[in-house]
Amino acid sequence: MEHDSILQSAEQRVVSFETREEAVNFSRGALRIQRDLVLPNESVSMELVVTGTKALVATVIFYDSFRGNSAEFVKPLEELAASLNLPIVMRSHWTSWYEAAAALWPVIAQMKGSPLAMLQHCVGTRAIPDDGILDFVADTIVGQVPLDEAKFSIVEIRTLGGAIRSKKELPSGNCHHQFFVDLITLYDAKNKSVEERQVIADLTNRIIDKARDVDGLSVDFSGTHSQPDDVNSSVSSSVIFGTEAMAEFVKVLKKEVDPNNRFRFHPFAKLL
């Protein structure tokens, strides 16, 4: 956690796509921009979200140490979209953390169901990802996840930024990742049969299994959204918080200061 003044500004570009191939091609280029321009810069972080509602959302955060022009910094993303003939349907500029955070609320508000079934996973790298890893993320994860079968599903591809990475780390595995991907599969159970839900779950699990075989890419569920609906993929609180003693301490403290469970890993998380 940081004071909100750590954020100087944020730029967001929303790109529309029609085919999965278009999403893959934009992601492949955007991931290289993320690696080559963002990861080496301690004053910047970036997130690319690919949605089942056919949007590519690129958000770049500029911390208080940033010196430069934020609009110029994101021009390569705009040029990438233009080169692929993909329209930029929204351009946003924010100067406070509250504005940037509020941009996520409409997305979260749509994540409703009766009940909502979820599979959430994280893969990432401790080092700067090479071309092979970036191509796998674009071609296999973005290219094959069940975005069509579960339209509210998203793929989040993020960097934390050096300003955050330089702080004391939390005692969980994937907090060490410089580059990481969350795959969140969301589907409304009332509109899917048991068989259809199983197909979606199997598709997601196959992607994760493929990620385990990629050199330099780790599959680590600790410290992520923590609420997969596949029991075998769930992580324990002791893994997320480092030790069983620390997990129990957090649970006790949380009951005291947050009895209504308003602060969670994710709006649907039930771990604590």
Protein Blocks (a to p, Z undefined) as FASTA:
>chain_A
ZZfklpmbdcddddddfbfklmmmmmmmmmmmmmmmmmmpmkbccdddddfkopacdddd
ddfkbgcdfklmmmmmmmmmmmnopacfbdcddfbfklmmmmmmmmmmmmgcdddddddd
ddddfbdcdfklmmmmmmmmmmmmcfklmmmbccddddebjklmmpccddbfklmpmbdc
dddddddfklpcfklmmmmmmmmmmmmmmmmmpghiacdfehilopafbfklpccfklmn
opaklmmmmmmmmmmmmmnopacfbfkbckZZ
